[in-house]
Amino acid sequence: VGGRDDVLCIRANQGHSIPNIVCSELLTPISADELRSVDTIVHGTYREAWQKHIRTEGLSKMKRNHIHFASGLPDGEKPVISGMRSTCQIHIFVDGGKCADDNVPFFRSDNGVILTAGVAGGILPVKYISMVIDANTGEILIDQSSTVNGSDDKL
């Protein structure tokens, strides 16, 4: 009969590093209006990556198709959240409104992960980062949400 009935097929929700993925077939685009209204768009990372690259260059999709974000933070009751490892040391919050204003495309996967390929070169530049928090201490490392000109001495 059909040929695929006896074959187990597995699909990664976010596509990860598979080339030539057609995002519109796997992911739901987030409209500019919706992107402006998303309460939390947060990327988890580690101190070394933050210090060496991210704080000056922005977030990179690296060899993946997209940069992954969560719509919330892990907590004691929900330690694992799609799009965020519970071991992350740094939480980087993105300004959805700025991204929407600049037409940066964002998507949502079936399991709720928020994704973007960034802009040129697969980078989401620093100007879209609104806040950076040390996940262990709660210390605010960057708060651009309250600056008028988008600059911050701690960058």
TISE-888294 format. One line per 3 residues: number of its first residue (from 1); their letters; for each residue x, y, z of C-alpha. Coordinates in steps of 0.001 Angstrom, whole numbers. Example, Ala and Ser with C-alpha at 12.3 -4.5 7.8 and 13.67 -1.06 7.14 Angstrom:
TISE-888294
1> AS> 12300 -4500 7800 | 13670 -1060 7140
This chain:
TISE-888294
1> VGG> 0 0 0 | 1207 3506 886 | 4903 2962 1590
4> RDD> 5231 5560 4398 | 2901 3825 6842 | 5752 1828 8329
7> VLC> 8275 4678 8443 | 8715 6855 11504 | 9140 10506 10495
10> IRA> 10499 13100 12880 | 10422 16844 12293 | 12222 19447 14353
13> NQG> 9786 22238 15189 | 12292 24970 14492 | 14201 23440 11574
16> HSI> 17508 23968 13398 | 20279 23808 10790 | 18552 22002 7952
19> PNI> 19218 24021 4768 | 16492 25151 2363 | 13685 25008 4922
22> VCS> 10652 26976 3732 | 9724 28870 6904 | 6204 29657 5717
25> ELL> 5445 25929 5507 | 6643 25087 9024 | 6359 28278 11051
28> TPI> 3655 30846 11703 | 4685 34396 10794 | 4204 36936 13582
31> SAD> 2616 40109 12227 | 4110 43502 13083 | 1090 44305 15270
34> ELR> 1400 41026 17161 | 5171 41459 17501 | 4597 44866 19115
37> SVD> 2240 43275 21644 | 4325 40229 22648 | 5110 40727 26343
40> TIV> 8384 38822 26412 | 10875 37876 23724 | 13942 36524 25515
43> HGT> 17070 34682 24446 | 19109 32683 26940 | 22871 32497 26629
46> YRE> 26065 32170 28625 | 28419 34811 30072 | 31275 33943 27727
49> AWQ> 29148 34378 24579 | 27680 37611 25940 | 31108 39070 26776
52> KHI> 32943 37899 23648 | 30418 38588 20919 | 26800 39356 21656
55> RTE> 27203 42598 23607 | 29003 44226 20667 | 27754 42335 17604
58> GLS> 24224 41300 18559 | 22629 37879 18441 | 23666 35513 15655
61> KMK> 21834 32549 14171 | 25300 30996 13724 | 24867 27813 11659
64> RNH> 21173 27556 12443 | 18301 28875 10379 | 17080 31150 13164
67> IHF> 17854 32736 16492 | 15630 31111 19119 | 13651 32995 21769
70> ASG> 11242 32061 24524 | 8101 33975 25433 | 8894 33673 29131
73> LPD> 11539 32647 31634 | 12008 29297 33349 | 11069 29263 37018
76> GEK> 10919 26776 39859 | 7590 25333 38712 | 8511 25294 35022
79> PVI> 12302 24836 34815 | 12415 23870 31127 | 10798 26174 28623
82> SGM> 10932 25770 24861 | 13470 28165 23419 | 15389 28596 26684
85> RST> 17813 26263 28430 | 17405 26308 32197 | 21207 26560 32562
88> CQI> 21466 29913 30759 | 23385 32539 32702 | 22255 35597 30766
91> HIF> 18750 36586 29644 | 18627 38919 26647 | 15287 40639 26064
94> VDG> 14373 41940 22620 | 12234 44980 21816 | 9508 43558 19580
97> GKC> 8254 47038 18748 | 11619 48144 17337 | 11859 44917 15359
100> ADD> 8335 45448 13995 | 9119 49071 13083 | 12126 47878 11068
103> NVP> 10241 44954 9481 | 12463 42283 11037 | 10560 39045 10342
106> FFR> 9678 36843 13312 | 7946 33462 13424 | 6421 31133 16014
109> SDN> 6923 27365 15914 | 4272 24808 16854 | 5784 24482 20338
112> GVI> 5750 28243 20992 | 9376 29114 20269 | 9806 32578 18747
115> LTA> 12314 32726 15908 | 14025 35202 13619 | 16792 34906 11076
118> GVA> 17766 38447 12074 | 18790 40914 9405 | 21777 40913 7030
121> GGI> 24199 38102 7789 | 21878 36356 10238 | 22485 38892 13011
124> LPV> 19933 40633 15206 | 21895 43810 16009 | 22413 45167 19519
127> KYI> 20005 48052 18833 | 17098 45588 19200 | 18184 44467 22685
130> SMV> 16071 46186 25322 | 17397 44572 28490 | 20020 42079 29639
133> IDA> 19803 40387 33026 | 22161 38078 34880 | 19971 34997 35334
136> NTG> 21658 33964 38590 | 21756 37277 40453 | 18952 39217 38769
139> EIL> 21363 42112 38159 | 20339 44272 35230 | 23385 44492 32968
142> IDQ> 21734 46580 30246 | 18495 48516 30283 | 17931 50272 26977
145> SST> 14186 50301 27517 | 14579 53465 29573 | 17206 55284 27503
148> VNG> 16130 58032 25155 | 18824 57613 22509 | 19224 53840 22728
151> SDD> 22759 53952 24153 | 23964 52550 27410 | 27392 52813 28975
154> KL> 27413 49146 29998 | 27264 47909 26393
